[in-house]
């Protein structure tokens, strides 16, 4: 049975994709959960529109990620934190802290799960952080941790 996916289905496909699946799988699993609809002329036209919109959204997302990558790799990022004697932080700098600082600097919202901080940042100085804000854009940048002024 030909169906058009309404949303992304892990292991099957993405929203707007036209697939040929088993009749029982379509009727008993995909359609009751509103994950797919039977393919007809009108639905196929709608699927083409969904695919076009998804492609445009993906293009804008990739361009924003590339702009953010260029800015962060060139300039780096500075984060302030409370620190004790010897440069040890009270706590650590997390992915969420870095994501908030990136958003404040670039104006682009960053999901904290796209950032890789390994090992955790627990001291003052410069640290390397990896980022993958888009499936096709991956980069590393420097985070400078400075002591907060009292």
One Martini backbone bead per residue (centre of mass of N, CA, C, O) as a GRO file, in nm:
protein
  150
    1UNK     BB    1   0.097   0.036   0.023
    2UNK     BB    2   0.048   0.368  -0.034
    3UNK     BB    3   0.216   0.627   0.154
    4UNK     BB    4   0.208   0.927   0.358
    5UNK     BB    5   0.401   1.094   0.565
    6UNK     BB    6   0.341   1.314   0.844
    7UNK     BB    7   0.592   1.199   0.997
    8UNK     BB    8   0.849   1.097   1.157
    9UNK     BB    9   0.990   0.759   1.115
   10UNK     BB   10   1.166   0.539   1.261
   11UNK     BB   11   1.308   0.342   1.003
   12UNK     BB   12   1.139   0.479   0.745
   13UNK     BB   13   1.093   0.816   0.757
   14UNK     BB   14   0.981   1.121   0.635
   15UNK     BB   15   0.806   1.381   0.599
   16UNK     BB   16   0.641   1.342   0.278
   17UNK     BB   17   0.694   1.056   0.222
   18UNK     BB   18   0.678   0.802  -0.023
   19UNK     BB   19   0.544   0.473   0.047
   20UNK     BB   20   0.583   0.112   0.050
   21UNK     BB   21   0.363  -0.083   0.241
   22UNK     BB   22   0.211  -0.280   0.433
   23UNK     BB   23  -0.116  -0.304   0.488
   24UNK     BB   24  -0.116  -0.368   0.796
   25UNK     BB   25   0.080  -0.145   0.883
   26UNK     BB   26  -0.091   0.087   0.786
   27UNK     BB   27  -0.371   0.020   0.930
   28UNK     BB   28  -0.251  -0.062   1.238
   29UNK     BB   29  -0.022   0.177   1.276
   30UNK     BB   30  -0.003   0.445   1.108
   31UNK     BB   31  -0.302   0.555   1.091
   32UNK     BB   32  -0.398   0.554   1.396
   33UNK     BB   33  -0.132   0.756   1.460
   34UNK     BB   34  -0.095   0.974   1.231
   35UNK     BB   35   0.170   0.898   1.033
   36UNK     BB   36  -0.035   0.830   0.791
   37UNK     BB   37  -0.151   0.831   0.443
   38UNK     BB   38  -0.311   0.771   0.179
   39UNK     BB   39  -0.239   0.763  -0.155
   40UNK     BB   40  -0.320   1.044  -0.353
   41UNK     BB   41  -0.335   1.302  -0.552
   42UNK     BB   42  -0.369   1.515  -0.327
   43UNK     BB   43  -0.156   1.397  -0.131
   44UNK     BB   44   0.087   1.414  -0.326
   45UNK     BB   45   0.080   1.721  -0.346
   46UNK     BB   46   0.117   1.767  -0.043
   47UNK     BB   47   0.390   1.617  -0.024
   48UNK     BB   48   0.547   1.806  -0.209
   49UNK     BB   49   0.506   2.056  -0.029
   50UNK     BB   50   0.639   1.939   0.226
   51UNK     BB   51   0.918   1.892   0.097
   52UNK     BB   52   0.973   2.186   0.018
   53UNK     BB   53   0.950   2.307   0.304
   54UNK     BB   54   1.172   2.131   0.430
   55UNK     BB   55   1.402   2.227   0.247
   56UNK     BB   56   1.390   2.527   0.326
   57UNK     BB   57   1.430   2.487   0.631
   58UNK     BB   58   1.704   2.340   0.605
   59UNK     BB   59   1.854   2.568   0.461
   60UNK     BB   60   1.825   2.783   0.685
   61UNK     BB   61   1.958   2.614   0.907
   62UNK     BB   62   2.234   2.579   0.767
   63UNK     BB   63   2.305   2.880   0.738
   64UNK     BB   64   2.298   2.945   1.041
   65UNK     BB   65   2.515   2.737   1.122
   66UNK     BB   66   2.745   2.854   0.944
   67UNK     BB   67   2.750   3.136   1.072
   68UNK     BB   68   2.807   3.041   1.359
   69UNK     BB   69   3.070   2.892   1.296
   70UNK     BB   70   3.231   3.134   1.192
   71UNK     BB   71   3.210   3.308   1.450
   72UNK     BB   72   3.322   3.099   1.664
   73UNK     BB   73   3.596   3.019   1.529
   74UNK     BB   74   3.707   3.312   1.519
   75UNK     BB   75   3.622   3.430   1.829
   76UNK     BB   76   3.470   3.273   2.018
   77UNK     BB   77   3.411   3.229   2.380
   78UNK     BB   78   3.278   3.395   2.674
   79UNK     BB   79   3.283   3.289   3.020
   80UNK     BB   80   3.141   3.340   3.334
   81UNK     BB   81   3.271   3.249   3.670
   82UNK     BB   82   3.293   3.114   3.969
   83UNK     BB   83   3.602   3.133   4.163
   84UNK     BB   84   3.869   3.009   4.314
   85UNK     BB   85   4.144   2.919   4.420
   86UNK     BB   86   4.336   2.817   4.140
   87UNK     BB   87   4.082   2.817   3.920
   88UNK     BB   88   3.842   2.691   4.051
   89UNK     BB   89   3.524   2.599   4.021
   90UNK     BB   90   3.189   2.645   4.113
   91UNK     BB   91   3.154   2.384   3.954
   92UNK     BB   92   3.026   2.404   3.614
   93UNK     BB   93   3.033   2.401   3.267
   94UNK     BB   94   2.767   2.367   3.061
   95UNK     BB   95   2.584   2.324   2.786
   96UNK     BB   96   2.371   2.536   2.870
   97UNK     BB   97   2.565   2.773   2.918
   98UNK     BB   98   2.678   2.777   2.629
   99UNK     BB   99   2.410   2.810   2.478
  100UNK     BB  100   2.340   3.085   2.607
  101UNK     BB  101   2.597   3.234   2.507
  102UNK     BB  102   2.549   3.189   2.206
  103UNK     BB  103   2.276   3.332   2.192
  104UNK     BB  104   2.379   3.610   2.292
  105UNK     BB  105   2.589   3.646   2.057
  106UNK     BB  106   2.413   3.544   1.782
  107UNK     BB  107   2.082   3.483   1.811
  108UNK     BB  108   2.099   3.171   1.816
  109UNK     BB  109   1.941   2.888   1.879
  110UNK     BB  110   2.069   2.632   2.101
  111UNK     BB  111   2.109   2.306   2.147
  112UNK     BB  112   2.266   2.143   2.402
  113UNK     BB  113   2.292   1.856   2.246
  114UNK     BB  114   2.502   1.981   2.019
  115UNK     BB  115   2.707   1.979   2.249
  116UNK     BB  116   3.065   1.911   2.327
  117UNK     BB  117   3.183   1.836   2.663
  118UNK     BB  118   3.522   1.706   2.671
  119UNK     BB  119   3.568   1.761   2.943
  120UNK     BB  120   3.457   1.907   3.195
  121UNK     BB  121   3.420   2.237   3.305
  122UNK     BB  122   3.641   2.334   3.609
  123UNK     BB  123   3.815   2.575   3.479
  124UNK     BB  124   4.011   2.807   3.399
  125UNK     BB  125   4.018   2.904   3.059
  126UNK     BB  126   4.078   2.712   2.776
  127UNK     BB  127   3.827   2.540   2.574
  128UNK     BB  128   3.707   2.267   2.395
  129UNK     BB  129   3.422   2.274   2.163
  130UNK     BB  130   3.164   2.093   2.027
  131UNK     BB  131   2.956   2.112   1.719
  132UNK     BB  132   2.603   2.011   1.592
  133UNK     BB  133   2.348   2.200   1.453
  134UNK     BB  134   2.382   2.016   1.194
  135UNK     BB  135   2.415   1.747   0.990
  136UNK     BB  136   2.633   1.932   0.795
  137UNK     BB  137   2.741   2.076   1.073
  138UNK     BB  138   3.081   2.079   1.199
  139UNK     BB  139   3.248   2.205   1.503
  140UNK     BB  140   3.507   2.397   1.665
  141UNK     BB  141   3.558   2.576   1.981
  142UNK     BB  142   3.644   2.842   2.199
  143UNK     BB  143   3.638   2.854   2.560
  144UNK     BB  144   3.648   3.126   2.780
  145UNK     BB  145   3.724   3.120   3.122
  146UNK     BB  146   3.622   3.361   3.359
  147UNK     BB  147   3.626   3.550   3.626
  148UNK     BB  148   3.422   3.683   3.842
  149UNK     BB  149   3.327   3.984   3.947
  150UNK     BB  150   3.281   4.118   4.283
   0.00000   0.00000   0.00000
